[in-house]
């Protein structure tokens, strides 16, 4: 057996004829930058998200940087985000000479704690970047209330949760990334909606922000060769847009397949107290970018070695909290502020999660896990 975390090859084979045709068409037309597929994909994604403006860019990290540039944040301004996520969310804060303030997460959903956000706010705080981690939304009701109370911007990092729905206690339902002032996503190949290289997008319902973001991604231009602001060069290639146009209509189907695989894992591990399956936040659908368990009294390295011997991939997202990374050692973080994150870094383990997992494969994976823990 050889069971990868992500099976992009099998997914591709199911849509091969359409993808190959789309790519060939781009090459034949030679509009490799800002071609027709880019323009159409932006419209189609905007319709799917019910977002007024979708601006594509080179990758998800660029999307976060550009979002903060559009908000006009100044050096020294504080931006609050989660301590338990991939570094891209927070490194862009530091890159812009803003001050990254990392806070702890909820022990059940692993998303940023609203209580920790509120405690971290100072007169220098200007924005919050919640991460919709592993496929479900943070508590955007609480986060937006805090932002409105303190006059803060909210940038949603939805790189792991494209397609998730957040159902507010106020009665509305919106897609992840369309609730705050700006949403950002990544189209890295392993994402739920991935292209065949790097890609990203930014979305907003604010006309002024939409205009600024569109300008920033293209060297600060609105009219060719007239530069209204300092910008960057960050574009989604037409080939990648063509692939995304094929895959976007399948996104809900892909997310449903991931949920079905997660349901299988949940049932298989339900009677094992040593395996704490992912909690599902009642306000959010879960698109399971990752299926991440908490191990209780289980030798994580031993389990990973056992799974590897069986041909089953596994991964630790994330083994080191951001506040403990060497890159952030120049900042003044208090170790006592991150009890949940520190414990998660020691105990989480992610199993294969993709759109192509069938019942036999899932049984083999779960049997292999249960064999090691002695159930």
N, C-alpha and C positions, 0 to 999 in steps of 0.2 A: 504493500500500500504506500501511496505517496499523496497525502492529503494536505494541500497548501492552505494558508490562511485565506488567500483570495484566489479564485480560479477564473482569471480573465480570459484564458484561452477557450474554455468551454462556453463562456458567455459570448465571446466573439463569434464562435462557430455558428451560433444560433441566428446571428444577424449579419453573417459574413457577406452575403450577396448585396445587401443594401449598403453596408459600410464600404465595401470595395467599390461599388458603383459611385457612391458619393465622393470618395477620395479621388477616384479616377477623373471625375468631373471637375474637381478643383484643379487638379494638375493640368487637365486639358484647357481649362479657362485661364490658367496662370494668374489668378487673382489671389495670391498667397497671403496678402495682408489686407484686412478689412474687406474681404470679398463678400459676395452676396449671402453666403451661409452664415457669416458673422452677424450681419444685419438681421437676417431672419431668425437666427437663434435667440438674439436679444429680445425680439418681439415674442417669440414662443415661450421663453422662460418668464418674461414679464406677465404673460397671460396665465401661465401655470401658477405663479406665485401671487397673482393679483397685486403686482407691484407696479407703480407708475413708471419708474425708471430702472432699467437694468443696464449696467455698463460692464462690459467684459474687460479682462486684463490678463496679465501674463501668468499669474499664479495666486494662490490664496494668501500668501504672505504679502505680496504687493497689494492685494485688496485691503488688508488691514492697515498698511502704511498709508495708502492713498486716502482711506476713510478718515484717518486722523489728520492728514494734511488738509482735507477739505473742511474740517471743523475749525481750522485756524488755531490749534493748540500751540502754546508757546513753551519754550525750554523751561523746565522746572515744574510745569504743571503736572499734577498727579493723576494717573489713570489706574483705576482699580480693576484687577482681573483675578482669575483663579490661579492657585498654586499647583493645581493638579490638571495639567494639560500639556500638549506639545509646545515647545519653546516659541514657535512662530508667533503665537498670540502676544507674548510678552516681549520678545526681543525687538519687535517693531516699535514698541513704546520707548525702549531704551535707545534704539537707533535714531529716533527723532529728538533725542535729548530731553524727553519727558521722563518723569519719575514713575517706574513701575511699582505699584503697590499690590502685592499678591496676598490673597486671603484664602481661608480654609473653605472646604466644601461640605455639602450635606452628606452624612454617612450612608444614606440609603440610595440617593440618586447619583452621587458623585459630582453633581453640578454645583456651581458657586453658591455659597450660603448667603442669603439676603441679610441675615443677622450680622455676619462677619463684614459684609459690605458697609452696613450702616455704622458699625464701630470704627471702620477705617477712614471714614470721611473727615477731611480737614478743610480749612479755607482754601487750600491749594488744589483740592480735588476738582477735576473738570469733566471726567468721563468714566463710564463703566463699560467693560467689555466682558459680558457673560459668554461662556462657551457652552454650547448645547452638546455636551460630551456624550460620546459613544452612540448617539442617535436619538436622544430625547432632550426636550427643552428645559432650560432652567426655569425657575419660578418667575416668569415675566410679569405677573401681576404685582408681586412684591417689589421686583426690581424697578419697574416703571413708576411705582408709587414713591420709592426712595429717590429716583432720579427727578421726578417732578417736585418733590419736597425740597430738594437741595439744588435745583436748577442745573442738572447734569445731563450731558449727552449719553446716549446708549448706543454702542456698536455691537451688534450680535455677530458672534463667530459661529456660523452654521456649517462649517466645513464637514462636520461629521453627522449632520442632521438635515440635509437637504430633503425636503418632502415631508418632514414632520409637521403635525398640526398642533397648535397650542389652543386649548379651549379655556378661555378666561372665565373666572367666576362672575364676571360682569355680563356674560351671555354671548360674547362674540368668539369666533374661531378664526385664527390667522395662521399662515404658514410661518415656520421658523425663519427668522431673518427679516420679517416685514413688520415687526412690532415696535422695535426701537427706531432711532433716527436713521440708522444705516445698518444694512446687513451685508455680511461678507461670506463668500464661500470659495472652496477649492474644487477644481476638477482633476486633481491628481488621479492617476489611473485606478487606484484602489478605492477611491471614494464611491459612495452609492451611485452618484452620477459622475462618472470619470471619463476623461478623454484619453488619447493615446500619447500623452506627454504632460507637460505642465499647462495649467490654465486656471483661471479664476474669474470671479464676478463680484460686483458690488451692486446693491439695490437700495432704493430709497423711494419714498413717496413725497419727498420735499423737492419742489422744482428748483429752488436755488442750489441745494446740495447736489442735485442731479447735474446741473449745469457745471458746477465747480469740478465734480468728479470726472465728468466727460472731458473737461479741459486738462485736468491734471494728468490723466493717463496718456495724453498725447502732447507732451512737452509744454503744457500750459496754453495750448492753442484752442481758440474757438474758430477763428478764421485762419486759414493756412498762412504761415509765416508771420502772424501777429500773435505775440506771446503775452497773454494778460497776467500770467502768474508763473512762478517756478513750478515745473511739473516733472514728470518722469516719462520714460518710454516703456509702456507695459501694455502689450496687446495679446489677445487670443488669436492664434494663427487660424487661418481659414480651414485648414485640414482638420484641426481639432474641433472647430465649430461644426463642421460637417458631421463628424462622428457623434457629437453631442446632440445634434438634431435627430439622428437615428435613435439614440438611446433615451432621450427625454420622454417620448411617448410610452416607454417601458418602465419609467421610474417607479410609478406606483406598484406595478407588477413586481419589480425587483425588490422594493421595500416589503411587500407582502410575503415574498419568498423568504426574506431574512427573518421576518416575524415568525413564520411557520417553523423555521429551523430553531429559533429561540424557544418557541413553545415546546419543541421536542426536547431540547436540552433541559428546560424547566421540569418537564414531566419525569425525565430520566433521573434527575438529581433531587427530586422532591423529598425523598425519604432519607437523604444523607445529610446529617447535621454538619458535616465537615465541609460541605460545599454550599455556600450562600449564593443563590442565583440572583441575577440583577433585578432590583426593584423597579417597578414601572410607575412613574409619576402619573397620578390620576388626571392631571391637566394636559398631558402631552401624549401623543402617539409616539411609539418607539420604533425607529427605523433600523436599529441594531447595526450601526456601522461596525461596532465590535460587540461580542458577547463576552462580558467581563464578570467573572465570579470573584468572591472573596473566599480564600482558603482558611479554614479553622483547624489548626493542629496538623496541617499537611505540609510535608517537606516539598516546597515549591520546586526547587532545583531537581529533586529526585523525581517528582511527577513529570517535569518537562523532559528529563532524560528518558523516563519510561515511555512517554508518548513518542519521543523521537525514535526510539528503538522499534516502535510500532508503525512508524511512517506518518505520524500525526503531528502537524505543526502546532505550535502554541507561541504565545508572546506575552510580555509584560508591558502593559501600558498603564503606568510609567514607573520605572524603577527608582528614579531620583526626583524628589520634589524640586520645583523650580527654585525655591529659595535656597536650596542646597547646591545648586549648580555653580561651577566655578565662574561662569560668566556673570553671575550676580553677587559675587562675594564683596563687591565694593559698596553694596547697599546695606542698610541697617535693618536686618530682619530679626525678629525675636522667635527663636525656635519653639517657644511655648504657644505661639499663635496658630500652629498647624498640627494639632494632634490627629485629626482625621486623615489628612493627607499623608502624614508620616506613616500611619498604620496601613493605609491603602497601598503605599509604595512597597511595603513588606509582604502584602498578602494577596494582591490581585493577580489573576491569571486570565488571559483571553484565549478562547478556543476558535478553531476555524469558523469563519462567518462569511458567507457569500451567497450569491443567487443560485448556485448550482448544486447545493447539498441535497442529496436524495436520502431516503429513509435508510437504506443499507449503510451508506457512509456515516450518517448520524448515529446509527446503532453501533457501528464499529468504534467511533470516537468515544461515545459515552461508555461503552463496555470497557474500553481501554482505561478511561479515567477511573471508573468504579473498581476495576481490577487492582489498581494501585492503592486506592484508599481502603480496600478490603471490604467492599460492600457486595 
